Amino acid sequence: MQLTQYTDYSLRVLIYLSQKPAQTLATITEISDFYGISRNHLVKVVHSLAINGFLETTRGKNGGIRLAKPAAQIGIGEVVRSTEPNFEMAECFNHQNNTCIITPVCSLKGILSEARNSFIATLDQYTLADTIQKPGSLFRSYMQAINK
């Protein structure tokens, strides 16, 4: 199973913010520069994360974004469910557009459903706080990479 780029960017934004000191605001440009990804993409990602209650945003000259709650209270599974458009792994998952002629006798959908459920159940065991091995290591790793 592959997550969308949108979900990848969403998780990256949250990981970045989880490493900032509490109550410190970051900007979309700052995060975009850090990861080397499109600012325009991140604007959409941040907007969605704010709507879904993962981020707080502040407008204006001294504005920015930060986590809406502690990293230990943000479940990875919850983030993935809110950012993935669907989990239709095969045509037969979509009742409206399914034209597969073997659907009535095929067990693949059940097998894929079980795998998908296990995937999400595993993600549900972790929080944003579990994503970085050591506090501060994200920014140290970045500084090492750009100084090479």
C-alpha positions as CSV (number, residue, x, y, z in Angstrom):
1,M,0.0,0.0,0.0
2,Q,1.3,3.4,-0.8
3,L,0.2,6.6,0.9
4,T,-0.4,9.7,-1.2
5,Q,2.1,12.5,-1.4
6,Y,-0.5,14.7,0.4
7,T,-0.4,12.3,3.4
8,D,3.4,12.2,3.3
9,Y,3.5,16.0,3.4
10,S,0.9,16.1,6.2
11,L,3.0,13.8,8.3
12,R,6.2,15.8,7.6
13,V,4.5,19.0,8.6
14,L,3.4,17.5,11.9
15,I,6.8,15.9,12.6
16,Y,8.5,19.2,12.0
17,L,6.2,21.0,14.3
18,S,6.5,18.3,17.0
19,Q,10.2,19.1,17.2
20,K,9.7,22.9,17.8
21,P,9.6,24.1,21.4
22,A,6.1,24.3,22.8
23,Q,4.0,27.3,21.7
24,T,6.6,28.3,19.1
25,L,5.1,29.2,15.8
26,A,6.6,28.1,12.4
27,T,5.7,29.3,9.0
28,I,4.8,27.4,5.9
29,T,7.8,28.9,4.1
30,E,10.1,27.7,6.9
31,I,8.8,24.2,6.5
32,S,8.8,24.3,2.8
33,D,12.5,25.4,2.8
34,F,13.4,22.7,5.4
35,Y,12.0,19.9,3.3
36,G,12.6,21.4,-0.1
37,I,9.0,20.9,-1.2
38,S,6.5,23.3,-2.8
39,R,5.1,26.0,-0.6
40,N,1.9,25.9,-2.6
41,H,1.4,22.2,-1.7
42,L,2.0,22.9,1.9
43,V,-0.6,25.7,2.0
44,K,-3.3,23.2,1.1
45,V,-1.9,20.6,3.5
46,V,-1.7,23.0,6.4
47,H,-5.2,24.3,5.8
48,S,-6.5,20.7,5.9
49,L,-4.6,19.9,9.0
50,A,-6.0,23.0,10.7
51,I,-9.6,22.1,9.7
52,N,-9.1,18.6,11.1
53,G,-7.9,19.9,14.4
54,F,-4.2,19.0,14.2
55,L,-2.9,22.5,13.9
56,E,-3.6,26.0,15.2
57,T,-3.0,28.8,12.8
58,T,-2.4,32.5,13.5
59,R,-2.6,35.1,10.8
60,G,-0.7,38.3,10.5
61,K,2.8,39.6,10.7
62,N,3.7,37.5,13.7
63,G,1.5,34.6,12.6
64,G,2.3,31.0,12.0
65,I,1.3,27.5,12.8
66,R,1.8,25.0,15.6
67,L,0.4,21.8,16.9
68,A,-3.1,22.1,18.3
69,K,-2.4,19.5,20.9
70,P,0.7,17.6,22.3
71,A,2.4,15.3,19.8
72,A,1.6,12.3,22.2
73,Q,-2.1,13.0,21.6
74,I,-2.0,13.0,17.7
75,G,-2.4,9.5,16.4
76,I,-0.7,8.5,13.2
77,G,-3.7,6.4,12.2
78,E,-6.0,9.4,12.8
79,V,-3.8,11.6,10.6
80,V,-3.7,9.0,7.8
81,R,-7.4,8.4,7.8
82,S,-8.1,12.2,7.6
83,T,-5.7,12.8,4.7
84,E,-6.1,9.8,2.5
85,P,-9.0,10.2,0.0
86,N,-9.9,6.6,0.2
87,F,-8.6,3.1,0.8
88,E,-10.0,1.5,-2.3
89,M,-7.2,-0.9,-3.1
90,A,-8.9,-2.5,-6.1
91,E,-11.8,-1.8,-8.4
92,C,-14.1,-4.0,-6.4
93,F,-14.0,-1.7,-3.4
94,N,-15.9,0.9,-5.3
95,H,-19.5,-0.3,-5.6
96,Q,-20.5,2.4,-8.1
97,N,-17.7,1.9,-10.6
98,N,-17.0,-1.8,-10.2
99,T,-17.1,-3.6,-13.5
100,C,-15.0,-6.6,-12.5
101,I,-16.8,-9.7,-13.6
102,I,-15.4,-12.0,-11.0
103,T,-16.5,-10.0,-8.0
104,P,-19.3,-12.4,-7.0
105,V,-16.9,-15.3,-6.7
106,C,-13.6,-13.5,-5.7
107,S,-12.2,-13.5,-2.2
108,L,-9.5,-10.9,-2.9
109,K,-11.5,-8.0,-1.6
110,G,-11.8,-9.7,1.8
111,I,-8.1,-10.4,1.9
112,L,-7.2,-6.8,0.9
113,S,-9.7,-5.5,3.4
114,E,-8.0,-7.5,6.2
115,A,-4.6,-6.2,5.1
116,R,-5.8,-2.6,5.1
117,N,-7.4,-3.0,8.5
118,S,-4.2,-4.4,9.9
119,F,-2.2,-1.5,8.3
120,I,-4.5,1.1,10.0
121,A,-4.5,-0.8,13.3
122,T,-0.7,-0.7,13.3
123,L,-0.7,3.0,12.6
124,D,-3.2,3.5,15.5
125,Q,-0.6,2.1,17.9
126,Y,1.6,5.1,17.4
127,T,1.5,8.9,17.9
128,L,3.4,11.8,16.5
129,A,5.6,11.6,19.5
130,D,6.8,8.2,18.4
131,T,8.1,9.4,15.0
132,I,11.5,10.9,16.0
133,Q,14.0,8.8,17.8
134,K,15.6,11.5,19.9
135,P,14.3,15.1,20.6
136,G,16.2,17.6,18.6
137,S,17.6,15.1,16.2
138,L,15.5,16.3,13.3
139,F,17.1,19.7,13.2
140,R,20.6,18.3,13.9
141,S,20.2,15.9,11.0
142,Y,19.2,18.8,8.7
143,M,22.1,20.9,9.7
144,Q,24.5,18.0,9.1
145,A,23.0,17.5,5.6
146,I,23.2,21.1,4.5
147,N,26.8,21.5,5.8
148,K,28.2,18.6,3.8
